[in-house]
Amino acid sequence: MAFEGLSDRLQETIKKIKGKGKVTEQDVKEMTREVRLALLEADVNFKVVKDFVKRIKERAIGQEVMESLTPGQQVIKVVKEELTELMGGNESKIAVAKRPPTVIMMVGLQGAGKTTTTGKLANLLRKSYNRSPLLVAADIYRPAAIKQLETLGKQLSMPVHAEGTEANPVDIAKNAIAKAKEEHYDYVLIDTAGRLHIDGDLMGELQEIKEAVNPDEIFLVVDAMTGQDAVNVAESFDEQLDVSGVLLTKLDGDTRGGAALSIKAVTGKPIKFAGMGEKLDQLETFHPERMASRILGMGDMLTLIEKAQTQVDEKQARELETKMRTASFTFEDFLEQMQQVKNMGPLDEILNMIPGANKMKGLQNVSFDDKQIVHVEAIIQSMTKHERQDPSVMNASRKKRIAKGSGTSVSEVNRLLKQFEEMKKMMKQMSNTKGKKGKGFKFPFM
C-alpha cells in the first residue's frame, strides 16, 4: 500500500490525542514532533515539513481547537485539512480545448513509465470521460518505445500514429494533430522522448514540440519510488517547459510517499493522476482529500464506490444487499463476487478504503495476494452446495475432505471460515449504515 509506513505512524500519533477532552499546548507539541519525524522518514522535503508542522501547531493551539467541545477531534480535522492542502487542496481537472482535439504532451525521464502511462491515460479518458484519444509515438530514439505504444494501442483497440525512427518528432506531432482534426479524435496524447538524465538536447526538442503544437497540457510523468529525486526532476522540467501537472507512477508500491507530499508544495504544480498498479485500468484521478483520508486511516469510500460502479452489475448488487441485510450471504455469493472484486484491485487496498476496516477484529492481520485468492477459490469449490449455503454444518471430517480436495490444510479452511463470518458481520454493518454521498451503495465484497 502507498504511504503504509507514514500512515501507520500518523494514525498512531493522532490516536493518542483523539479522545482527549482537553488538549494542552504540550499535547500539541508532542503530536507535531511525532508528525515531523513521520514526514521526514517518508522522505518529504525538509522545508515542506517545517512549514506544514508550523501551520498545524498554529491552528491546533488556536481558538478553533481550544474552544471546541471535542478538541481531540478538532486537532485531527486540522491535520487532515493541512495534509489535503499540502497535496494540492482540490482535484485538478484535465483540460478540454474549446476546439478539439485537446493536445497533451507526455514528458519525463526514461524509465519513469511514461509510455505505459500514456496508454493508461488514454484508457481512462475513454472509459471515464467518454473521449476518443489518438496515441502518438514521438520517441524516435528508442524503437522499443514506438513498438510498446503500438502494442498498447492494440491491447486497448485504440489508434496509434507512428512514422518510424527517421521522421522528425515535431513533424510527427503536427501530422498527428492534423489527423486527429480530420478523423475527429477528442484528445491527442504525444509520447515524447525521454533520457536517463536531463540534458540540453532533450529539453531543446521538447521545447520545439511545445512551440509547434501549443499543447493544452504538459504532463510530467515521475516515478514515486524515487522520492526526493522525483521532486528535483519536476523542478527542472517545470523551469524549462512550464508543465501543467504531474502524473505519479508506482504509487501503489513500497514507496514512502515523499514525492506525492512534496511536489505540489515545491513546484506549485498539481498531481493530476496516480498509477496504482501495473494494469492499464489502474490509473486514478488524484484526489488530495481522499488521499489524506486514506493516510489517516479514515478510508476512502468515494473512490471505492467509483471502482465498484465500473465492475458491479446493479441487479446483482441489489440482490446481494438483501442477502447482507438478512445475514443470508453464502459462500456461493462469496465465490460469485470474487471475480468482480479482483477486478477492482488488490484486496488490501480495498480494505484500506473502508473506514476502520483494517482495525476490525479478525481483519488486522489479513493480507491477500493472488496466490491466497486461488486458495480461497479452491477451498470454496471443494465444498458441497449444502456446505456453501450453510457453513455451520462443518465438522472435522468435512474440513479434512475440503482441505484434501483443495490442496490446502485444515487450518487454512478454519481460517477462511472465521474470516468469512467476520466479513459477513462487517458487510451487514455497512449495509445498515446511512452514508452521505455514498448513500444507497452496498459494497459487494467478493
C-alpha positions, 0 to 999 in steps of 0.5 A, spaced: 500 500 500 502 507 498 504 511 504 503 504 509 509 506 513 507 514 514 500 512 515 501 507 520 505 512 524 500 518 523 494 514 525 498 512 531 500 519 533 493 522 532 490 516 536 493 518 542 490 525 542 483 523 539 479 522 545 482 527 549 477 532 552 482 537 553 488 538 549 494 542 552 499 546 548 504 540 550 499 535 547 500 539 541 507 539 541 508 532 542 503 530 536 507 535 531 514 532 533 511 525 532 508 528 525 515 531 523 519 525 524 513 521 520 514 526 514 521 526 514 522 518 514 517 518 508 522 522 505 518 529 504 522 535 503 525 538 509 522 545 508 515 542 506 515 539 513 517 545 517 512 549 514 506 544 514 508 542 522 508 550 523 501 551 520 498 545 524 501 547 531 498 554 529 491 552 528 491 546 533 493 551 539 488 556 536 481 558 538 478 553 533 481 547 537 481 550 544 474 552 544 471 546 541 467 541 545 471 535 542 478 538 541 481 531 540 477 531 534 478 538 532 486 537 532 485 531 527 480 535 522 486 540 522 491 535 520 487 532 515 485 539 512 493 541 512 495 534 509 489 535 503 492 542 502 499 540 502 497 535 496 494 540 492 487 542 496 482 540 490 482 535 484 485 538 478 481 537 472 484 535 465 483 540 460 478 540 454 480 545 448 474 549 446 476 546 439 478 539 439 482 535 439 485 537 446 493 536 445 497 533 451 504 532 451 507 526 455 514 528 458 519 525 463 525 521 464 526 514 461 524 509 465 519 513 469 513 509 465 511 514 461 509 510 455 505 505 459 502 511 462 500 514 456 496 508 454 493 508 461 491 515 460 488 514 454 484 508 457 481 512 462 479 518 458 475 513 454 472 509 459 471 515 464 470 521 460 467 518 454 473 521 449 476 518 443 484 519 444 489 518 438 496 515 441 502 518 438 509 515 438 514 521 438 520 517 441 524 516 435 530 514 439 528 508 442 524 503 437 522 499 443 518 505 445 514 506 438 513 498 438 510 498 446 505 504 444 503 500 438 502 494 442 498 498 447 494 501 442 492 494 440 491 491 447 486 497 448 483 497 440 485 504 440 489 508 434 496 509 434 500 514 429 507 512 428 512 514 422 518 510 424 525 512 427 527 517 421 521 522 421 522 528 425 518 528 432 515 535 431 513 533 424 510 527 427 506 531 432 503 536 427 501 530 422 498 527 428 494 533 430 492 534 423 489 527 423 486 527 429 482 534 426 480 530 420 478 523 423 475 527 429 479 524 435 477 528 442 484 528 445 491 527 442 496 524 447 504 525 444 509 520 447 515 524 447 522 522 448 525 521 454 533 520 457 536 517 463 538 524 465 536 531 463 540 534 458 540 540 453 538 536 447 532 533 450 529 539 453 531 543 446 526 538 442 521 538 447 521 545 447 520 545 439 514 540 440 511 545 445 512 551 440 509 547 434 503 544 437 501 549 443 499 543 447 493 544 452 497 540 457 504 538 459 504 532 463 510 530 467 510 523 468 515 521 475 516 515 478 514 515 486 519 510 488 524 515 487 522 520 492 526 526 493 529 525 486 522 525 483 521 532 486 528 535 483 526 532 476 519 536 476 523 542 478 527 542 472 522 540 467 517 545 470 523 551 469 524 549 462 517 547 459 512 550 464 508 543 465 501 543 467 501 537 472 504 531 474 502 524 473 505 519 479 507 512 477 508 506 482 504 509 487 501 503 489 508 500 491 513 500 497 514 507 496 514 512 502 510 517 499 515 523 499 514 525 492 506 525 492 507 530 499 512 534 496 511 536 489 505 540 489 508 544 495 515 545 491 513 546 484 506 549 485 504 544 480 498 539 481 498 531 481 493 530 476 493 522 476 496 516 480 498 509 477 496 504 482 498 498 479 501 495 473 494 494 469 492 499 464 485 500 468 489 502 474 490 509 473 486 514 478 484 521 478 488 524 484 484 526 489 488 530 495 482 529 500 481 522 499 488 521 499 489 524 506 483 520 508 486 514 506 493 516 510 489 517 516 486 511 516 479 514 515 478 510 508 476 512 502 469 510 500 468 515 494 473 512 490 471 505 492 464 506 490 467 509 483 471 502 482 465 498 484 460 502 479 465 500 473 465 492 475 458 491 479 452 489 475 446 493 479 441 487 479 446 483 482 448 488 487 441 489 489 440 482 490 446 481 494 444 487 499 438 483 501 442 477 502 447 482 507 441 485 510 438 478 512 445 475 514 443 470 508 450 471 504 453 464 502 459 462 500 456 461 493 455 469 493 462 469 496 465 465 490 460 469 485 463 476 487 470 474 487 471 475 480 468 482 480 472 484 486 479 482 483 477 486 478 477 492 482 484 491 485 488 488 490 484 486 496 488 490 501 487 496 498 480 495 498 480 494 505 484 500 506 478 504 503 473 502 508 473 506 514 476 502 520 476 496 516 483 494 517 482 495 525 476 490 525 477 484 529 479 478 525 481 483 519 488 486 522 492 481 520 489 479 513 493 480 507 491 477 500 495 476 494 493 472 488 496 466 490 491 466 497 485 468 492 486 461 488 486 458 495 480 461 497 477 459 490 479 452 491 477 451 498 470 454 496 469 449 490 471 443 494 465 444 498 458 441 497 452 446 495 449 444 502 456 446 505 456 453 501 449 455 503 450 453 510 457 453 513 455 451 520 454 444 518 462 443 518 465 438 522 472 435 522 471 430 517 468 435 512 474 440 513 479 434 512 475 432 505 475 440 503 482 441 505 484 434 501 480 436 495 483 443 495 490 442 496 490 446 502 490 444 510 485 444 515 487 450 518 487 454 512 479 452 511 478 454 519 481 460 517 477 462 511 471 460 515 472 465 521 474 470 516 468 469 512 463 470 518 467 476 520 466 479 513 459 477 513 458 481 520 462 487 517 458 487 510 451 487 514 454 493 518 455 497 512 449 495 509 445 498 515 449 504 515 446 511 512 452 514 508 452 521 505 454 521 498 455 514 498 448 513 500 444 507 497 451 503 495 452 496 498 459 494 497 459 487 494 465 484 497 467 478 493 
